[in-house]
Amino acid sequence: MTNFSDRKEFAIATAKDAGALALRYFADRDALVVDQKGAQDWVSEADRNVETFIRKKIAEAFPDDGIFGEEHEPTKGSSGFDWVIDPIDGTTNFVNGIPAWTIVLAGVSDGQTQLGVIVEPNVDETYVAERGAGATLNGKPMRVASGVALDSGTVSVGYSNRVEAAHVIPVIAALVERGALYHRNASGALSLAYVAAGRLLGYVEEHMNAWDCLAGQLMIAEAGGVIEDQDVSEMIKDGDRVIAGTPDVFDALKAICEGPWD
């Protein structure tokens, strides 16, 4: 198995530095230039500049790697290793002063996500996963919740302007009917990290982009959870549905989601 430890350590350091840069923009939000890409879909100069910062770091350290990011055009690589980055996941929170947003880096090769880093600067938490090497939160091993039924825990449900609201409402209703609590914090990456850390039982969203979910999905899998099998290349190209959870609830979550999304 190829060792990606050098890139993992680089990703951790870069995400933390990017988080520090984003925090400076967050502290001066009144001066931010913010544009609207669509309904409830925002992008700020902080998003663009943080992604530029991360891209520059990657180009300096691994010039032959490819880069896919939310705010800029892809950079084609020749090494066979690609970075998939979201400079600020949770921009709506960011621009409204809500301290629930993250810096997200995933590393992909051989059709699989090999590493993932999610940094939440406001609470100084760093989530890390490497394929086959487990997942950690601030350097300590993470495990998904164990032995907790739906009616004793919380599930996060994502929603964006890429899907119809009519598809989301039945999912939330089904969860509530089964006694689960419903959670949404407007950062899908952070919610996935919370599943890996045992804080949430699961996360579902009808459509996510790769930069929002690849890192968190790997964390959940490495922390003992279950994720849907997906083609990483297709995820990067078009995005797809995401269902992830503990072994205790994954099948139930998938059954709930199959109904309204058929």
C-alpha positions in Angstrom: 0.0 0.0 0.0 1.3 3.4 -0.9 2.2 5.6 2.0 0.7 9.1 1.9 2.0 10.3 5.2 4.0 13.2 3.7 1.0 14.5 1.9 -1.1 14.0 5.1 1.2 16.1 7.2 1.4 18.7 4.5 -2.5 18.8 4.3 -2.8 19.2 8.1 -0.3 22.1 8.2 -1.8 23.8 5.1 -5.4 23.4 6.3 -4.4 25.0 9.7 -2.7 27.9 7.9 -5.7 28.3 5.7 -7.9 28.3 8.7 -5.9 31.1 10.3 -6.2 33.1 7.1 -9.9 32.5 7.0 -10.3 33.6 10.7 -8.8 36.9 9.8 -11.5 37.5 7.2 -14.1 36.2 9.6 -13.1 38.7 12.2 -13.5 41.5 9.6 -16.7 40.3 8.0 -18.1 43.8 7.5 -15.4 44.5 4.9 -16.0 41.2 3.0 -17.1 41.3 -0.6 -19.8 38.7 -1.0 -21.5 37.5 -4.2 -24.5 35.3 -4.6 -24.1 32.2 -6.9 -27.7 31.0 -6.5 -30.5 30.7 -3.9 -28.8 30.4 -0.5 -25.5 29.9 -2.3 -22.9 32.5 -1.4 -19.2 33.0 -2.2 -16.9 35.6 -0.6 -13.5 37.0 -1.4 -12.4 34.9 1.6 -13.4 31.7 -0.2 -11.6 32.7 -3.3 -8.4 33.9 -1.6 -8.2 31.0 0.8 -8.5 28.6 -2.1 -5.8 30.5 -3.9 -3.6 30.2 -0.8 -4.1 26.4 -0.6 -3.5 26.0 -4.4 -0.2 28.0 -4.1 1.0 25.8 -1.2 0.2 22.6 -3.2 1.9 23.9 -6.3 5.0 24.6 -4.4 5.1 21.3 -2.5 3.7 18.9 -5.1 3.8 20.6 -8.5 2.8 17.5 -10.4 -0.4 17.0 -8.4 -3.8 17.9 -9.8 -6.2 20.2 -8.0 -10.0 20.4 -7.9 -11.6 23.2 -5.9 -14.9 24.8 -5.4 -14.0 28.3 -6.5 -11.4 28.0 -9.3 -10.9 25.9 -12.4 -9.3 22.5 -12.1 -5.5 22.1 -12.4 -4.5 19.0 -14.3 -1.7 17.0 -12.8 0.6 14.2 -14.0 1.5 12.5 -10.7 -1.8 10.5 -10.4 -2.6 12.2 -7.1 -5.3 14.9 -7.0 -6.3 17.3 -4.3 -10.0 18.1 -3.8 -10.5 21.2 -1.7 -13.2 23.4 -0.2 -11.6 26.6 1.1 -14.6 27.4 3.4 -17.4 24.9 3.7 -20.3 26.6 5.4 -20.0 30.0 3.7 -23.5 31.0 4.6 -22.5 30.6 8.3 -19.2 32.4 7.6 -20.8 35.5 6.1 -23.5 35.6 8.8 -21.1 35.4 11.7 -21.9 31.8 12.7 -18.8 30.0 13.9 -19.5 26.7 12.2 -17.4 26.4 9.0 -14.4 24.4 8.0 -11.4 24.1 5.7 -11.5 20.8 3.8 -8.8 19.0 1.9 -9.0 15.5 0.4 -6.4 13.6 -1.5 -7.4 11.1 -4.2 -5.4 8.5 -6.2 -6.2 5.1 -7.8 -9.9 5.9 -7.8 -10.0 6.2 -4.0 -9.9 8.9 -1.4 -6.6 8.3 0.4 -6.5 11.1 2.9 -8.8 13.7 4.4 -8.3 16.8 6.6 -11.1 19.0 8.0 -10.1 21.9 10.2 -12.7 23.9 12.3 -10.7 27.0 13.2 -13.2 28.5 15.6 -12.8 25.6 18.1 -9.3 24.5 17.1 -10.4 21.0 16.0 -8.5 19.1 13.3 -10.0 15.9 11.9 -7.7 13.7 10.0 -8.0 10.3 8.2 -5.7 8.3 6.0 -6.9 5.1 4.2 -6.0 2.1 6.2 -4.5 4.2 9.1 -7.6 5.3 11.0 -9.0 8.6 11.9 -8.1 11.2 14.5 -9.5 14.3 16.2 -6.7 16.5 17.4 -4.4 13.5 17.3 -6.6 11.2 19.3 -8.3 8.2 17.6 -11.9 8.7 16.5 -14.7 6.1 16.5 -18.3 6.4 15.4 -21.0 5.9 18.1 -21.7 2.3 19.0 -24.9 0.6 20.2 -27.0 3.8 19.8 -30.3 3.4 18.1 -32.0 6.0 15.9 -34.4 6.9 18.7 -31.5 7.7 21.0 -29.4 9.8 18.8 -29.2 12.6 16.2 -28.9 12.5 12.4 -27.9 15.5 10.2 -29.7 16.1 7.0 -28.1 18.3 4.3 -30.0 20.5 1.8 -28.9 22.8 -1.0 -30.5 24.6 -4.0 -29.4 21.7 -6.2 -32.3 19.5 -5.0 -36.1 20.0 -4.5 -37.3 20.8 -1.0 -40.0 18.2 -1.5 -37.4 15.5 -1.5 -35.9 16.6 1.9 -39.0 17.0 4.0 -40.1 13.3 3.9 -36.6 12.3 5.1 -36.8 14.7 8.1 -40.3 13.5 8.8 -39.3 9.9 8.7 -36.4 10.5 11.1 -38.6 12.3 13.6 -41.2 9.6 13.3 -38.6 7.1 14.3 -37.6 9.1 17.3 -34.4 10.6 16.0 -33.4 14.2 16.6 -32.7 16.2 13.4 -29.6 18.4 13.0 -28.4 20.8 10.4 -25.5 23.2 10.7 -25.1 24.3 7.1 -21.7 22.6 6.8 -21.9 19.2 5.3 -18.2 18.5 5.8 -18.4 19.4 9.5 -21.5 17.2 10.0 -19.6 14.2 8.4 -16.7 14.9 10.7 -19.2 14.9 13.7 -20.4 11.4 12.6 -16.8 10.1 12.6 -16.3 11.6 16.0 -19.3 9.9 17.5 -21.3 13.1 17.9 -23.9 12.3 15.3 -25.3 8.9 14.2 -25.4 9.7 10.5 -25.6 12.2 7.7 -27.7 12.2 4.6 -27.9 14.6 1.6 -29.5 14.0 -1.8 -26.6 15.7 -3.6 -23.1 16.8 -2.4 -20.1 18.0 -4.3 -16.9 16.0 -3.9 -15.0 18.8 -2.1 -17.7 18.8 0.6 -17.8 15.1 1.3 -14.8 13.0 0.2 -12.7 13.9 3.3 -15.6 13.3 5.8 -16.7 10.1 4.1 -13.2 8.6 4.5 -13.1 9.7 8.2 -16.3 7.9 8.8 -15.1 4.7 7.1 -11.8 4.8 9.0 -13.7 5.5 12.3 -15.7 2.3 11.9 -18.8 3.7 10.1 -20.5 2.8 6.9 -20.6 4.9 3.7 -22.2 4.2 0.3 -19.8 2.9 -2.4 -19.2 5.6 -5.0 -17.0 6.2 -8.0 -14.6 9.0 -6.8 -14.1 10.3 -10.4 -17.8 10.6 -11.0 -18.2 12.4 -7.6 -15.5 14.9 -8.6 -17.2 15.4 -12.0 -20.9 15.5 -11.0 -21.4 15.0 -7.3 -23.9 12.5 -5.9 -26.0 11.3 -3.0 -24.3 10.8 0.4 -25.5 8.5 3.1 -23.2 7.7 6.0 -23.7 6.4 9.5 -22.9 4.0 12.2 -23.3 0.3 11.5 -26.3 0.4 13.8 -28.3 2.9 11.7 -26.9 2.9 8.2 -29.4 0.4 6.7 -32.3 2.3 8.3 -31.0 5.6 6.9 -30.6 4.2 3.5 -34.2 2.8 3.6 -35.5 6.2 4.6 -33.6 7.9 1.8 -34.6 5.4 -0.9 -38.3 6.3 -0.7 -38.3 10.0 -1.6 -35.3 9.9 -3.8 -36.4 7.2 -6.2 
